[in-house]
Amino acid sequence: MLKILLIEDDPVDAAWITELIKEKRPTIEVVHSTSLPDASSILAQRPIDTVFISVRPDGDAASIQDCREMVRRAGRRSVVALVNAAEMAHAAEIRGSGVKFVYRKHPIMRTAQIRKQELREKLGFGLKDDRTTQPKVS
């Protein structure tokens, strides 16, 4: 079974990405981490085939350094960078860190905003405002 380590600090994005992967390939195991230190610990303890790392906004130097560090720690495993639209401007620099691919995550995610909202509600984030369903008081 293929095992993917997903490094994503947003729990809603992590749940959505995991669901998308499992929907397409149910046999893939996704292991979630919210930080580089935690991900390094997981890499040392568990067999992982591929690492997906979410790049912070603006593809800043720290993000590129995080990618470089994860590539170093991952050894022979493939590292894939997941970026937003703003980071695509830095795709060449991100690729220069040694990651195998740079994928833009939010265009895909925008096509599933309703599903993402359902996940937010399920996880307790972004709950809907009930004021619109309450009767008006005169």
N, C-alpha and C positions, 0 to 999 in steps of 0.2 A: 504494500500500500504506500502510495506517495504521501509524504508528510511535508506540509508547508508551515513555516514559521512566519506569522504575520505580525509585524511591529507597527502598531497603530494606537495612538493615545486617545483617539475619539471612540468611545464605546459603541456609538451608533454606526459609525463608518465601519468599525471592526465587525459588528454583527452583520451588517449588510454585505460586506465583502465576503465574509465567511459563508453566508447564505447563498450568494451568487456562485461561489466556487462549488459548494455542495450540490447546488441545483444542477450545475453542468456536469460535475463529476462526483457522484455520491461516495465513491470509494476513497477520495482524498481526505486525509486528516489535516485539519487546520488547528495549529497551536497558536494561541494569541498571547502577545506580550505588549506591554504598554511602554517599555523603556529599553534602551540599549543595554544597560547592565543586566536587566532581567533576561533579555534575549540572549546575551552572552552565556548566562548561566544555563539556559535551556539548551543552547548549542552544545555545551560541555556535557550535559546529562542525557540528552535524548538524540536518537537518530533523526536528523532532519535532512530533507533532500534539497529544498529550495527556500530562500528567505525573501519575503516581500517586506520592504521598508517604506513607510510613508514619509515623504520628504516634507519638512516644515515649510510654512509659507515663504515665498520669495526666493526659494532655492539659495538661502544665505550660506555664507562660508561654513557656519556650524553644521548645517544640514549636509553639505557636501562632505565635510569631515566625518560626520556620522556614517554616511554611505561608505566612505573610504575605510573607516574603522570596521564596519560590518563586513565588508568584502575581505578584509584581513582576517577577521575572526571566523568567517564562514569557511575559509580554506578553499577546498575544491567545489563547494556547493555554489549554485547559481544565486546571485542576488539581483532582485528586480526592484526598481524604484517606482513607487506609486506617487504621482504628482497631481496637483491642481493646475488649472489653466495658467496661473501666474508663474509657476515653476517651469512650464514648458519653454520659456525664454532662456532658461538655464540648462536645458536638456544636454547640450554638448558638455558643459562643465560636470553635470551629474554623471553622464556616461564616462567622462574622464576619471571619475573616482573608481572605476573598475566594475560598476554594475553591468549586468548582461543586457538588460532592457530598461527603458523608461516608459512607463504606461501612464496615460492620463486617466485618472479615476472618475472625475466628476461628470464628464459628458455622459458616461454610461449611467452614473447615479442619477442624473437629472431625468433620465427616461423612466425612472422608477421612484419618483418623489412620493407617490401615494404609499408605496410599499415601505419606503424609508420612514414616512410619518407613522405608519403602523408599528414599525420597529421602535421608534422613539417612544411611542405610547406604551408598548410592551415593556420596554426597559425603564420607563418612568421619566423619560426626558421629553420636554416639549408637549406636555399634555394639552389637549384641546381646551379652549375656553368655553365653558358651558353657558355663558351669559346670553348667547344667541338663541338658546333653546328655552330660556326661562320666560314665563309670561310677563308681559309689561305691566307695571303697576301704575295706575293713573293717579 
